[in-house]
Amino acid sequence: MAKFIVNTGPEKEVHRTANTVAACKMSEISNENRIDTDEDYTVKYPAVYDGCGHCYKEKHRTFLTSIV
């Protein structure tokens, strides 16, 4: 199983597979906009991808800006 699920659509959001919850709405990500990978796109493409506010809070930009 991949560590991350990447939404490549307009949301540009990265989910941690092990931590996903119903609020992540994984079923709404179309197959065309979904990549299951072991690469963390928040690290690989930090200016483009954001961590999910539900399952990857430590990489979610809103969380990061609120602690700065």
PDB file of N, CA, C, O and CB in Angstrom:
ATOM      1  N   MET A   1       0.835  -1.180   0.000  1.00  0.00           N
ATOM      2  CA  MET A   1       0.000   0.000   0.000  1.00  0.00           C
ATOM      3  C   MET A   1       0.887   1.253   0.000  1.00  0.00           C
ATOM      4  O   MET A   1       1.888   1.323   0.712  1.00  0.00           O
ATOM      5  CB  MET A   1      -0.954  -0.007   1.219  1.00  0.00           C
ATOM      6  N   ALA A   2       0.500   2.217  -0.800  1.00  0.00           N
ATOM      7  CA  ALA A   2       1.251   3.473  -0.887  1.00  0.00           C
ATOM      8  C   ALA A   2       1.087   4.289   0.393  1.00  0.00           C
ATOM      9  O   ALA A   2       0.053   4.209   1.057  1.00  0.00           O
ATOM     10  CB  ALA A   2       0.788   4.297  -2.107  1.00  0.00           C
ATOM     11  N   LYS A   3       2.097   5.065   0.734  1.00  0.00           N
ATOM     12  CA  LYS A   3       2.051   5.894   1.938  1.00  0.00           C
ATOM     13  C   LYS A   3       1.175   7.128   1.766  1.00  0.00           C
ATOM     14  O   LYS A   3       0.597   7.631   2.728  1.00  0.00           O
ATOM     15  CB  LYS A   3       3.447   6.318   2.325  1.00  0.00           C
ATOM     16  N   PHE A   4       1.083   7.610   0.522  1.00  0.00           N
ATOM     17  CA  PHE A   4       0.359   8.853   0.264  1.00  0.00           C
ATOM     18  C   PHE A   4      -0.633   8.695  -0.872  1.00  0.00           C
ATOM     19  O   PHE A   4      -0.421   7.901  -1.789  1.00  0.00           O
ATOM     20  CB  PHE A   4       1.330   9.973  -0.053  1.00  0.00           C
ATOM     21  N   ILE A   5      -1.709   9.450  -0.809  1.00  0.00           N
ATOM     22  CA  ILE A   5      -2.670   9.557  -1.897  1.00  0.00           C
ATOM     23  C   ILE A   5      -2.666  11.024  -2.293  1.00  0.00           C
ATOM     24  O   ILE A   5      -2.970  11.899  -1.483  1.00  0.00           O
ATOM     25  CB  ILE A   5      -4.124   9.049  -1.480  1.00  0.00           C
ATOM     26  N   VAL A   6      -2.317  11.284  -3.552  1.00  0.00           N
ATOM     27  CA  VAL A   6      -2.172  12.651  -4.036  1.00  0.00           C
ATOM     28  C   VAL A   6      -3.353  13.008  -4.933  1.00  0.00           C
ATOM     29  O   VAL A   6      -3.665  12.295  -5.887  1.00  0.00           O
ATOM     30  CB  VAL A   6      -0.837  12.825  -4.796  1.00  0.00           C
ATOM     31  N   ASN A   7      -3.998  14.115  -4.613  1.00  0.00           N
ATOM     32  CA  ASN A   7      -5.058  14.654  -5.454  1.00  0.00           C
ATOM     33  C   ASN A   7      -4.389  15.674  -6.382  1.00  0.00           C
ATOM     34  O   ASN A   7      -4.017  16.765  -5.950  1.00  0.00           O
ATOM     35  CB  ASN A   7      -6.230  15.310  -4.591  1.00  0.00           C
ATOM     36  N   THR A   8      -4.243  15.313  -7.645  1.00  0.00           N
ATOM     37  CA  THR A   8      -3.573  16.188  -8.621  1.00  0.00           C
ATOM     38  C   THR A   8      -4.538  17.160  -9.280  1.00  0.00           C
ATOM     39  O   THR A   8      -4.139  17.950 -10.136  1.00  0.00           O
ATOM     40  CB  THR A   8      -2.887  15.353  -9.692  1.00  0.00           C
ATOM     41  N   GLY A   9      -5.810  17.108  -8.886  1.00  0.00           N
ATOM     42  CA  GLY A   9      -6.813  18.028  -9.423  1.00  0.00           C
ATOM     43  C   GLY A   9      -6.626  19.418  -8.833  1.00  0.00           C
ATOM     44  O   GLY A   9      -5.561  19.737  -8.304  1.00  0.00           O
ATOM     45  N   PRO A  10      -7.654  20.234  -8.925  1.00  0.00           N
ATOM     46  CA  PRO A  10      -7.559  21.629  -8.459  1.00  0.00           C
ATOM     47  C   PRO A  10      -7.163  21.769  -6.990  1.00  0.00           C
ATOM     48  O   PRO A  10      -6.552  22.768  -6.611  1.00  0.00           O
ATOM     49  CB  PRO A  10      -8.875  22.319  -8.676  1.00  0.00           C
ATOM     50  N   GLU A  11      -7.502  20.784  -6.159  1.00  0.00           N
ATOM     51  CA  GLU A  11      -7.183  20.863  -4.729  1.00  0.00           C
ATOM     52  C   GLU A  11      -5.689  20.760  -4.434  1.00  0.00           C
ATOM     53  O   GLU A  11      -5.206  21.370  -3.480  1.00  0.00           O
ATOM     54  CB  GLU A  11      -7.909  19.774  -3.989  1.00  0.00           C
ATOM     55  N   LYS A  12      -4.951  19.993  -5.245  1.00  0.00           N
ATOM     56  CA  LYS A  12      -3.497  19.785  -5.045  1.00  0.00           C
ATOM     57  C   LYS A  12      -3.209  19.424  -3.591  1.00  0.00           C
ATOM     58  O   LYS A  12      -2.443  20.104  -2.908  1.00  0.00           O
ATOM     59  CB  LYS A  12      -2.692  21.061  -5.446  1.00  0.00           C
ATOM     60  N   GLU A  13      -3.837  18.341  -3.129  1.00  0.00           N
ATOM     61  CA  GLU A  13      -3.754  17.957  -1.731  1.00  0.00           C
ATOM     62  C   GLU A  13      -3.153  16.566  -1.575  1.00  0.00           C
ATOM     63  O   GLU A  13      -3.388  15.675  -2.391  1.00  0.00           O
ATOM     64  CB  GLU A  13      -5.130  18.009  -1.088  1.00  0.00           C
ATOM     65  N   VAL A  14      -2.366  16.396  -0.504  1.00  0.00           N
ATOM     66  CA  VAL A  14      -1.729  15.115  -0.213  1.00  0.00           C
ATOM     67  C   VAL A  14      -2.343  14.542   1.057  1.00  0.00           C
ATOM     68  O   VAL A  14      -2.455  15.225   2.075  1.00  0.00           O
ATOM     69  CB  VAL A  14      -0.184  15.272  -0.064  1.00  0.00           C
ATOM     70  N   HIS A  15      -2.738  13.272   0.979  1.00  0.00           N
ATOM     71  CA  HIS A  15      -3.328  12.565   2.112  1.00  0.00           C
ATOM     72  C   HIS A  15      -2.368  11.482   2.575  1.00  0.00           C
ATOM     73  O   HIS A  15      -1.711  10.841   1.754  1.00  0.00           O
ATOM     74  CB  HIS A  15      -4.707  11.957   1.739  1.00  0.00           C
ATOM     75  N   ARG A  16      -2.283  11.274   3.878  1.00  0.00           N
ATOM     76  CA  ARG A  16      -1.501  10.162   4.442  1.00  0.00           C
ATOM     77  C   ARG A  16      -2.419   8.956   4.500  1.00  0.00           C
ATOM     78  O   ARG A  16      -3.415   8.968   5.224  1.00  0.00           O
ATOM     79  CB  ARG A  16      -0.920  10.510   5.874  1.00  0.00           C
ATOM     80  N   THR A  17      -2.102   7.935   3.760  1.00  0.00           N
ATOM     81  CA  THR A  17      -2.964   6.762   3.638  1.00  0.00           C
ATOM     82  C   THR A  17      -3.357   6.189   4.997  1.00  0.00           C
ATOM     83  O   THR A  17      -4.523   5.855   5.211  1.00  0.00           O
ATOM     84  CB  THR A  17      -2.271   5.695   2.814  1.00  0.00           C
ATOM     85  N   ALA A  18      -2.421   6.073   5.898  1.00  0.00           N
ATOM     86  CA  ALA A  18      -2.680   5.453   7.200  1.00  0.00           C
ATOM     87  C   ALA A  18      -3.579   6.295   8.093  1.00  0.00           C
ATOM     88  O   ALA A  18      -4.136   5.780   9.062  1.00  0.00           O
ATOM     89  CB  ALA A  18      -1.378   5.192   7.909  1.00  0.00           C
ATOM     90  N   ASN A  19      -3.732   7.586   7.785  1.00  0.00           N
ATOM     91  CA  ASN A  19      -4.476   8.494   8.668  1.00  0.00           C
ATOM     92  C   ASN A  19      -5.764   9.044   8.071  1.00  0.00           C
ATOM     93  O   ASN A  19      -6.409   9.887   8.694  1.00  0.00           O
ATOM     94  CB  ASN A  19      -3.603   9.634   9.050  1.00  0.00           C
ATOM     95  N   THR A  20      -6.158   8.591   6.880  1.00  0.00           N
ATOM     96  CA  THR A  20      -7.349   9.171   6.254  1.00  0.00           C
ATOM     97  C   THR A  20      -8.594   8.914   7.087  1.00  0.00           C
ATOM     98  O   THR A  20      -8.727   7.879   7.741  1.00  0.00           O
ATOM     99  CB  THR A  20      -7.540   8.607   4.848  1.00  0.00           C
ATOM    100  N   VAL A  21      -9.501   9.883   7.044  1.00  0.00           N
ATOM    101  CA  VAL A  21     -10.780   9.817   7.756  1.00  0.00           C
ATOM    102  C   VAL A  21     -11.886  10.180   6.768  1.00  0.00           C
ATOM    103  O   VAL A  21     -11.604  10.613   5.651  1.00  0.00           O
ATOM    104  CB  VAL A  21     -10.797  10.776   9.007  1.00  0.00           C
ATOM    105  N   ALA A  22     -13.117  10.009   7.167  1.00  0.00           N
ATOM    106  CA  ALA A  22     -14.254  10.290   6.284  1.00  0.00           C
ATOM    107  C   ALA A  22     -14.221  11.724   5.745  1.00  0.00           C
ATOM    108  O   ALA A  22     -14.608  11.966   4.602  1.00  0.00           O
ATOM    109  CB  ALA A  22     -15.566  10.049   7.029  1.00  0.00           C
ATOM    110  N   ALA A  23     -13.764  12.665   6.561  1.00  0.00           N
ATOM    111  CA  ALA A  23     -13.719  14.074   6.143  1.00  0.00           C
ATOM    112  C   ALA A  23     -12.766  14.316   4.970  1.00  0.00           C
ATOM    113  O   ALA A  23     -12.853  15.355   4.315  1.00  0.00           O
ATOM    114  CB  ALA A  23     -13.304  14.944   7.315  1.00  0.00           C
ATOM    115  N   CYS A  24     -11.869  13.386   4.698  1.00  0.00           N
ATOM    116  CA  CYS A  24     -10.951  13.522   3.556  1.00  0.00           C
ATOM    117  C   CYS A  24     -11.692  13.380   2.221  1.00  0.00           C
ATOM    118  O   CYS A  24     -11.223  13.861   1.190  1.00  0.00           O
ATOM    119  CB  CYS A  24      -9.829  12.467   3.645  1.00  0.00           C
ATOM    120  N   LYS A  25     -12.843  12.722   2.252  1.00  0.00           N
ATOM    121  CA  LYS A  25     -13.686  12.532   1.066  1.00  0.00           C
ATOM    122  C   LYS A  25     -12.912  11.889  -0.091  1.00  0.00           C
ATOM    123  O   LYS A  25     -12.941  12.365  -1.226  1.00  0.00           O
ATOM    124  CB  LYS A  25     -14.268  13.875   0.616  1.00  0.00           C
ATOM    125  N   MET A  26     -12.226  10.803   0.232  1.00  0.00           N
ATOM    126  CA  MET A  26     -11.399  10.115  -0.756  1.00  0.00           C
ATOM    127  C   MET A  26     -12.203   9.657  -1.977  1.00  0.00           C
ATOM    128  O   MET A  26     -11.681   9.638  -3.092  1.00  0.00           O
ATOM    129  CB  MET A  26     -10.719   8.921  -0.115  1.00  0.00           C
ATOM    130  N   SER A  27     -13.452   9.294  -1.770  1.00  0.00           N
ATOM    131  CA  SER A  27     -14.272   8.808  -2.889  1.00  0.00           C
ATOM    132  C   SER A  27     -14.559   9.895  -3.915  1.00  0.00           C
ATOM    133  O   SER A  27     -14.974   9.591  -5.033  1.00  0.00           O
ATOM    134  CB  SER A  27     -15.583   8.248  -2.369  1.00  0.00           C
ATOM    135  N   GLU A  28     -14.346  11.145  -3.558  1.00  0.00           N
ATOM    136  CA  GLU A  28     -14.593  12.250  -4.484  1.00  0.00           C
ATOM    137  C   GLU A  28     -13.393  12.549  -5.395  1.00  0.00           C
ATOM    138  O   GLU A  28     -13.503  13.355  -6.318  1.00  0.00           O
ATOM    139  CB  GLU A  28     -14.957  13.494  -3.702  1.00  0.00           C
ATOM    140  N   ILE A  29     -12.265  11.910  -5.141  1.00  0.00           N
ATOM    141  CA  ILE A  29     -11.093  12.106  -6.002  1.00  0.00           C
ATOM    142  C   ILE A  29     -11.237  11.162  -7.189  1.00  0.00           C
ATOM    143  O   ILE A  29     -11.281   9.944  -7.017  1.00  0.00           O
ATOM    144  CB  ILE A  29      -9.740  11.844  -5.220  1.00  0.00           C
ATOM    145  N   SER A  30     -11.309  11.721  -8.386  1.00  0.00           N
ATOM    146  CA  SER A  30     -11.462  10.883  -9.574  1.00  0.00           C
ATOM    147  C   SER A  30     -10.165  10.128  -9.857  1.00  0.00           C
ATOM    148  O   SER A  30      -9.086  10.553  -9.442  1.00  0.00           O
ATOM    149  CB  SER A  30     -11.865  11.739 -10.796  1.00  0.00           C
ATOM    150  N   ASN A  31     -10.278   9.014 -10.560  1.00  0.00           N
ATOM    151  CA  ASN A  31      -9.091   8.228 -10.921  1.00  0.00           C
ATOM    152  C   ASN A  31      -8.100   9.043 -11.733  1.00  0.00           C
ATOM    153  O   ASN A  31      -6.893   8.824 -11.633  1.00  0.00           O
ATOM    154  CB  ASN A  31      -9.497   6.987 -11.704  1.00  0.00           C
ATOM    155  N   GLU A  32      -8.587   9.972 -12.530  1.00  0.00           N
ATOM    156  CA  GLU A  32      -7.709  10.817 -13.349  1.00  0.00           C
ATOM    157  C   GLU A  32      -6.880  11.780 -12.501  1.00  0.00           C
ATOM    158  O   GLU A  32      -5.813  12.228 -12.921  1.00  0.00           O
ATOM    159  CB  GLU A  32      -8.536  11.606 -14.357  1.00  0.00           C
ATOM    160  N   ASN A  33      -7.383  12.094 -11.298  1.00  0.00           N
ATOM    161  CA  ASN A  33      -6.708  13.059 -10.423  1.00  0.00           C
ATOM    162  C   ASN A  33      -6.088  12.422  -9.186  1.00  0.00           C
ATOM    163  O   ASN A  33      -5.774  13.118  -8.221  1.00  0.00           O
ATOM    164  CB  ASN A  33      -7.679  14.122  -9.996  1.00  0.00           C
ATOM    165  N   ARG A  34      -5.912  11.106  -9.207  1.00  0.00           N
ATOM    166  CA  ARG A  34      -5.397  10.404  -8.024  1.00  0.00           C
ATOM    167  C   ARG A  34      -4.116   9.645  -8.358  1.00  0.00           C
ATOM    168  O   ARG A  34      -4.035   8.924  -9.352  1.00  0.00           O
ATOM    169  CB  ARG A  34      -6.457   9.434  -7.468  1.00  0.00           C
ATOM    170  N   ILE A  35      -3.112   9.831  -7.488  1.00  0.00           N
ATOM    171  CA  ILE A  35      -1.861   9.079  -7.571  1.00  0.00           C
ATOM    172  C   ILE A  35      -1.612   8.460  -6.197  1.00  0.00           C
ATOM    173  O   ILE A  35      -1.569   9.170  -5.193  1.00  0.00           O
ATOM    174  CB  ILE A  35      -0.653  10.001  -8.018  1.00  0.00           C
ATOM    175  N   ASP A  36      -1.451   7.157  -6.154  1.00  0.00           N
ATOM    176  CA  ASP A  36      -1.060   6.461  -4.931  1.00  0.00           C
ATOM    177  C   ASP A  36       0.448   6.250  -5.016  1.00  0.00           C
ATOM    178  O   ASP A  36       0.934   5.608  -5.947  1.00  0.00           O
ATOM    179  CB  ASP A  36      -1.838   5.084  -4.754  1.00  0.00           C
ATOM    180  N   THR A  37       1.189   6.786  -4.054  1.00  0.00           N
ATOM    181  CA  THR A  37       2.643   6.807  -4.155  1.00  0.00           C
ATOM    182  C   THR A  37       3.302   6.761  -2.784  1.00  0.00           C
ATOM    183  O   THR A  37       2.659   7.033  -1.770  1.00  0.00           O
ATOM    184  CB  THR A  37       3.099   8.043  -4.906  1.00  0.00           C
ATOM    185  N   ASP A  38       4.570   6.420  -2.757  1.00  0.00           N
ATOM    186  CA  ASP A  38       5.365   6.500  -1.540  1.00  0.00           C
ATOM    187  C   ASP A  38       6.119   7.822  -1.460  1.00  0.00           C
ATOM    188  O   ASP A  38       6.774   8.106  -0.458  1.00  0.00           O
ATOM    189  CB  ASP A  38       6.344   5.333  -1.468  1.00  0.00           C
ATOM    190  N   GLU A  39       6.028   8.632  -2.515  1.00  0.00           N
ATOM    191  CA  GLU A  39       6.694   9.939  -2.535  1.00  0.00           C
ATOM    192  C   GLU A  39       5.780  10.995  -1.926  1.00  0.00           C
ATOM    193  O   GLU A  39       4.597  11.067  -2.257  1.00  0.00           O
ATOM    194  CB  GLU A  39       7.090  10.337  -3.982  1.00  0.00           C
ATOM    195  N   ASP A  40       6.329  11.804  -1.042  1.00  0.00           N
ATOM    196  CA  ASP A  40       5.568  12.880  -0.417  1.00  0.00           C
ATOM    197  C   ASP A  40       5.628  14.112  -1.317  1.00  0.00           C
ATOM    198  O   ASP A  40       6.660  14.778  -1.404  1.00  0.00           O
ATOM    199  CB  ASP A  40       6.116  13.202   1.009  1.00  0.00           C
ATOM    200  N   TYR A  41       4.526  14.405  -1.976  1.00  0.00           N
ATOM    201  CA  TYR A  41       4.492  15.534  -2.902  1.00  0.00           C
ATOM    202  C   TYR A  41       4.577  16.880  -2.184  1.00  0.00           C
ATOM    203  O   TYR A  41       4.880  17.889  -2.820  1.00  0.00           O
ATOM    204  CB  TYR A  41       3.230  15.479  -3.734  1.00  0.00           C
ATOM    205  N   THR A  42       4.315  16.922  -0.859  1.00  0.00           N
ATOM    206  CA  THR A  42       4.497  18.180  -0.130  1.00  0.00           C
ATOM    207  C   THR A  42       5.975  18.503   0.033  1.00  0.00           C
ATOM    208  O   THR A  42       6.343  19.655   0.266  1.00  0.00           O
ATOM    209  CB  THR A  42       3.818  18.110   1.246  1.00  0.00           C
ATOM    210  N   VAL A  43       6.819  17.487  -0.090  1.00  0.00           N
ATOM    211  CA  VAL A  43       8.269  17.668  -0.037  1.00  0.00           C
ATOM    212  C   VAL A  43       8.822  17.835  -1.452  1.00  0.00           C
ATOM    213  O   VAL A  43       9.654  18.707  -1.701  1.00  0.00           O
ATOM    214  CB  VAL A  43       8.948  16.468   0.674  1.00  0.00           C
ATOM    215  N   LYS A  44       8.359  17.005  -2.361  1.00  0.00           N
ATOM    216  CA  LYS A  44       8.842  17.030  -3.746  1.00  0.00           C
ATOM    217  C   LYS A  44       8.432  18.316  -4.475  1.00  0.00           C
ATOM    218  O   LYS A  44       9.214  18.878  -5.242  1.00  0.00           O
ATOM    219  CB  LYS A  44       8.310  15.812  -4.506  1.00  0.00           C
ATOM    220  N   TYR A  45       7.212  18.769  -4.231  1.00  0.00           N
ATOM    221  CA  TYR A  45       6.668  19.987  -4.876  1.00  0.00           C
ATOM    222  C   TYR A  45       6.026  20.883  -3.814  1.00  0.00           C
ATOM    223  O   TYR A  45       4.810  21.069  -3.829  1.00  0.00           O
ATOM    224  CB  TYR A  45       5.615  19.618  -5.988  1.00  0.00           C
ATOM    225  N   PRO A  46       6.813  21.436  -2.899  1.00  0.00           N
ATOM    226  CA  PRO A  46       6.242  22.177  -1.764  1.00  0.00           C
ATOM    227  C   PRO A  46       5.441  23.428  -2.140  1.00  0.00           C
ATOM    228  O   PRO A  46       4.539  23.820  -1.399  1.00  0.00           O
ATOM    229  CB  PRO A  46       7.341  22.577  -0.845  1.00  0.00           C
ATOM    230  N   ALA A  47       5.742  24.041  -3.240  1.00  0.00           N
ATOM    231  CA  ALA A  47       5.011  25.249  -3.643  1.00  0.00           C
ATOM    232  C   ALA A  47       3.676  24.908  -4.306  1.00  0.00           C
ATOM    233  O   ALA A  47       2.844  25.790  -4.517  1.00  0.00           O
ATOM    234  CB  ALA A  47       5.865  26.088  -4.599  1.00  0.00           C
ATOM    235  N   VAL A  48       3.471  23.636  -4.633  1.00  0.00           N
ATOM    236  CA  VAL A  48       2.267  23.220  -5.363  1.00  0.00           C
ATOM    237  C   VAL A  48       1.304  22.439  -4.483  1.00  0.00           C
ATOM    238  O   VAL A  48       0.102  22.706  -4.503  1.00  0.00           O
ATOM    239  CB  VAL A  48       2.649  22.378  -6.568  1.00  0.00           C
ATOM    240  N   TYR A  49       1.804  21.481  -3.711  1.00  0.00           N
ATOM    241  CA  TYR A  49       0.944  20.569  -2.965  1.00  0.00           C
ATOM    242  C   TYR A  49       0.887  20.903  -1.483  1.00  0.00           C
ATOM    243  O   TYR A  49       1.883  21.289  -0.871  1.00  0.00           O
ATOM    244  CB  TYR A  49       1.419  19.153  -3.146  1.00  0.00           C
ATOM    245  N   ASP A  50      -0.319  20.742  -0.919  1.00  0.00           N
ATOM    246  CA  ASP A  50      -0.597  21.032   0.479  1.00  0.00           C
ATOM    247  C   ASP A  50      -1.002  19.737   1.172  1.00  0.00           C
ATOM    248  O   ASP A  50      -1.626  18.874   0.554  1.00  0.00           O
ATOM    249  CB  ASP A  50      -1.707  22.115   0.619  1.00  0.00           C
ATOM    250  N   GLY A  51      -0.662  19.595   2.421  1.00  0.00           N
ATOM    251  CA  GLY A  51      -1.121  18.444   3.189  1.00  0.00           C
ATOM    252  C   GLY A  51      -2.585  18.607   3.558  1.00  0.00           C
ATOM    253  O   GLY A  51      -3.053  19.723   3.785  1.00  0.00           O
ATOM    254  N   CYS A  52      -3.297  17.515   3.618  1.00  0.00           N
ATOM    255  CA  CYS A  52      -4.709  17.529   3.990  1.00  0.00           C
ATOM    256  C   CYS A  52      -4.870  18.037   5.423  1.00  0.00           C
ATOM    257  O   CYS A  52      -4.109  17.652   6.311  1.00  0.00           O
ATOM    258  CB  CYS A  52      -5.326  16.118   3.845  1.00  0.00           C
ATOM    259  N   GLY A  53      -5.839  18.884   5.639  1.00  0.00           N
ATOM    260  CA  GLY A  53      -6.103  19.416   6.971  1.00  0.00           C
ATOM    261  C   GLY A  53      -6.684  18.398   7.934  1.00  0.00           C
ATOM    262  O   GLY A  53      -6.768  18.663   9.134  1.00  0.00           O
ATOM    263  N   HIS A  54      -7.087  17.235   7.432  1.00  0.00           N
ATOM    264  CA  HIS A  54      -7.668  16.201   8.278  1.00  0.00           C
ATOM    265  C   HIS A  54      -6.686  15.080   8.599  1.00  0.00           C
ATOM    266  O   HIS A  54      -6.643  14.606   9.734  1.00  0.00           O
ATOM    267  CB  HIS A  54      -8.889  15.626   7.614  1.00  0.00           C
ATOM    268  N   CYS A  55      -5.902  14.653   7.624  1.00  0.00           N
ATOM    269  CA  CYS A  55      -5.039  13.477   7.837  1.00  0.00           C
ATOM    270  C   CYS A  55      -3.541  13.774   7.729  1.00  0.00           C
ATOM    271  O   CYS A  55      -2.716  12.895   7.981  1.00  0.00           O
ATOM    272  CB  CYS A  55      -5.397  12.408   6.841  1.00  0.00           C
ATOM    273  N   TYR A  56      -3.189  15.004   7.358  1.00  0.00           N
ATOM    274  CA  TYR A  56      -1.770  15.352   7.231  1.00  0.00           C
ATOM    275  C   TYR A  56      -1.569  16.786   7.714  1.00  0.00           C
ATOM    276  O   TYR A  56      -1.000  17.627   7.018  1.00  0.00           O
ATOM    277  CB  TYR A  56      -1.277  15.189   5.753  1.00  0.00           C
ATOM    278  N   LYS A  57      -2.051  17.033   8.919  1.00  0.00           N
ATOM    279  CA  LYS A  57      -2.079  18.390   9.481  1.00  0.00           C
ATOM    280  C   LYS A  57      -0.698  19.030   9.584  1.00  0.00           C
ATOM    281  O   LYS A  57      -0.562  20.243   9.428  1.00  0.00           O
ATOM    282  CB  LYS A  57      -2.714  18.360  10.847  1.00  0.00           C
ATOM    283  N   GLU A  58       0.327  18.218   9.847  1.00  0.00           N
ATOM    284  CA  GLU A  58       1.667  18.798  10.003  1.00  0.00           C
ATOM    285  C   GLU A  58       2.208  19.400   8.709  1.00  0.00           C
ATOM    286  O   GLU A  58       3.168  20.169   8.743  1.00  0.00           O
ATOM    287  CB  GLU A  58       2.629  17.742  10.504  1.00  0.00           C
ATOM    288  N   LYS A  59       1.603  19.060   7.570  1.00  0.00           N
ATOM    289  CA  LYS A  59       2.021  19.638   6.296  1.00  0.00           C
ATOM    290  C   LYS A  59       0.936  20.536   5.688  1.00  0.00           C
ATOM    291  O   LYS A  59       1.070  21.003   4.557  1.00  0.00           O
ATOM    292  CB  LYS A  59       2.384  18.528   5.318  1.00  0.00           C
ATOM    293  N   HIS A  60      -0.131  20.768   6.443  1.00  0.00           N
ATOM    294  CA  HIS A  60      -1.215  21.627   5.957  1.00  0.00           C
ATOM    295  C   HIS A  60      -0.813  23.083   6.153  1.00  0.00           C
ATOM    296  O   HIS A  60      -0.470  23.482   7.266  1.00  0.00           O
ATOM    297  CB  HIS A  60      -2.560  21.317   6.696  1.00  0.00           C
ATOM    298  N   ARG A  61      -0.850  23.883   5.088  1.00  0.00           N
ATOM    299  CA  ARG A  61      -0.367  25.267   5.139  1.00  0.00           C
ATOM    300  C   ARG A  61      -1.106  26.122   6.152  1.00  0.00           C
ATOM    301  O   ARG A  61      -0.477  26.957   6.802  1.00  0.00           O
ATOM    302  CB  ARG A  61      -0.485  25.899   3.783  1.00  0.00           C
ATOM    303  N   THR A  62      -2.399  25.954   6.315  1.00  0.00           N
ATOM    304  CA  THR A  62      -3.136  26.746   7.290  1.00  0.00           C
ATOM    305  C   THR A  62      -2.610  26.478   8.684  1.00  0.00           C
ATOM    306  O   THR A  62      -2.453  27.402   9.483  1.00  0.00           O
ATOM    307  CB  THR A  62      -4.633  26.442   7.218  1.00  0.00           C
ATOM    308  N   PHE A  63      -2.332  25.200   8.983  1.00  0.00           N
ATOM    309  CA  PHE A  63      -1.763  24.837  10.274  1.00  0.00           C
ATOM    310  C   PHE A  63      -0.382  25.465  10.432  1.00  0.00           C
ATOM    311  O   PHE A  63      -0.070  26.018  11.487  1.00  0.00           O
ATOM    312  CB  PHE A  63      -1.681  23.304  10.421  1.00  0.00           C
ATOM    313  N   LEU A  64       0.439  25.385   9.401  1.00  0.00           N
ATOM    314  CA  LEU A  64       1.798  25.910   9.481  1.00  0.00           C
ATOM    315  C   LEU A  64       1.814  27.413   9.675  1.00  0.00           C
ATOM    316  O   LEU A  64       2.626  27.915  10.452  1.00  0.00           O
ATOM    317  CB  LEU A  64       2.571  25.549   8.236  1.00  0.00           C
ATOM    318  N   THR A  65       0.945  28.151   8.996  1.00  0.00           N
ATOM    319  CA  THR A  65       0.933  29.600   9.128  1.00  0.00           C
ATOM    320  C   THR A  65       0.357  30.027  10.469  1.00  0.00           C
ATOM    321  O   THR A  65       0.678  31.112  10.954  1.00  0.00           O
ATOM    322  CB  THR A  65       0.138  30.228   7.993  1.00  0.00           C
ATOM    323  N   SER A  66      -0.487  29.199  11.082  1.00  0.00           N
ATOM    324  CA  SER A  66      -1.077  29.564  12.374  1.00  0.00           C
ATOM    325  C   SER A  66      -0.083  29.421  13.524  1.00  0.00           C
ATOM    326  O   SER A  66      -0.293  29.998  14.592  1.00  0.00           O
ATOM    327  CB  SER A  66      -2.301  28.705  12.649  1.00  0.00           C
ATOM    328  N   ILE A  67       1.004  28.655  13.321  1.00  0.00           N
ATOM    329  CA  ILE A  67       1.984  28.494  14.395  1.00  0.00           C
ATOM    330  C   ILE A  67       3.218  29.374  14.212  1.00  0.00           C
ATOM    331  O   ILE A  67       4.121  29.367  15.048  1.00  0.00           O
ATOM    332  CB  ILE A  67       2.405  27.051  14.487  1.00  0.00           C
ATOM    333  N   VAL A  68       3.251  30.121  13.127  1.00  0.00           N
ATOM    334  CA  VAL A  68       4.411  30.992  12.879  1.00  0.00           C
ATOM    335  C   VAL A  68       4.234  32.316  13.563  1.00  0.00           C
ATOM    336  O   VAL A  68       5.105  33.181  13.470  1.00  0.00           O
ATOM    337  CB  VAL A  68       4.628  31.208  11.382  1.00  0.00           C
TER     338      VAL A  68
END
